[in-house]
Amino acid sequence: MLRSPILAAARNRRLERLVTHAPVSRSVVRRFVGGADTAAAVEVARALVADGLTVSLDHLGEDTSDRARAADAVTAYVDVLQALDDAGLTARLAPLTARAEVSVKLSAVGQALGDDGEKIALDNARTICARAREVGATVTLDMEDHTTTDSTLTVLGELRRDFPDTGAVLQAYLKRTEGDCRDLAHPGSRVRLCKGAYDEPASVAFDRSLDVDRSYVRCANVLLDGGGYPMFATHDPRLIEIVDDRARVKGHGDVEFQLLYGIRPDEQRRLAAAGNTVRVYVPYGSQWYGYLMRRLAERPANLAFFARALVSKG
């Protein structure tokens, strides 16, 4: 019941100004966001890697409205890739996975810029992928709301011509996703499966949690059978247990779990200690409000933590 109001709040500019300028928001931001700049993000990445985890850094910013902002986003990614390399954090663990990678929203690099948006985003993503290749890192294209799915998959296909290790993201709450999994589940293909965090109409998305979970398991089975490199992004203990069990039964040796920075850190370390590759998705940068609100919508229990921080004196 809270999901839709929270997602509506993510689009409320007045509330955004109130929250982002409240000094007490800082404790919330520190929990879920890996700092405001490249240096802070790399230090968070360094600490996570020291704990036996791997990292995906996401420079926050989406729905870019002009070419200059899109170019700034590209520069931010090139800079953070260089900083990760300088810190010795980009070593490959296997042909399809690196200790540190970056996640890119195409809307941040120009996808929404009119009729030429897709081409602009593709060119900008190519620049990021080229730098990632030079330092040994990988790139994954984040998925956004359903209106961008076809465009994002088109850009993915073009990038994979030159950068075949570019990762895809698919969202289990979309009714089309099982089919997309079948298209992308093949040797050499990196695919992150998540539940999804946008407010989608019932015509395209499952609206009951049980149906989303069932879709997630069906999609996981497809990916595990496909011979690629599946990456399972979920904090749901039951889904983690199911995926872990299915992977063992199917003899799949290349399974990666992904969890968000600041959420269930003990579980992250537990999974890593059990021998799994565990990647922590670390957003960073000043444009954190929309990201934070989607995290609250995914798991409204986090709202209590957020509310306590906003009303606390310390």
Sequence and secondary structure as in RCSB ss.txt:
>XXXX:A:sequence
MLRSPILAAARNRRLERLVTHAPVSRSVVRRFVGGADTAAAVEVARALVADGLTVSLDHLGEDTSDRARAADAVT
AYVDVLQALDDAGLTARLAPLTARAEVSVKLSAVGQALGDDGEKIALDNARTICARAREVGATVTLDMEDHTTTD
STLTVLGELRRDFPDTGAVLQAYLKRTEGDCRDLAHPGSRVRLCKGAYDEPASVAFDRSLDVDRSYVRCANVLLD
GGGYPMFATHDPRLIEIVDDRARVKGHGDVEFQLLYGIRPDEQRRLAAAGNTVRVYVPYGSQWYGYLMRRLAERP
ANLAFFARALVSKG
>XXXX:A:secstr
  HHHHHHHHT HHHHHHHHT GGGHHHHHHH   SSHHHHHHHHHHHHHTT EEEEEE   S  SHHHHHHHHH
HHHHHHHHHHHTT   EEETTEESEEEEEEGGGGTTTSGGGHHHHHHHHHHHHHHHHHHHT  EEEE  SGGGHH
HHHHHHHHHHHH TT BEEEETTBTTHHHHHHHH STT EEEEE   S   TTTB  SHHHHHHHHHHHHHHHHH
TTSEEEEE   HHHHHHHHHHHHHTT    EEEEETTS HHHHHHHHHTT EEEEEEEESS  HHHHHHHHHH T
THHHHHHHHHH   
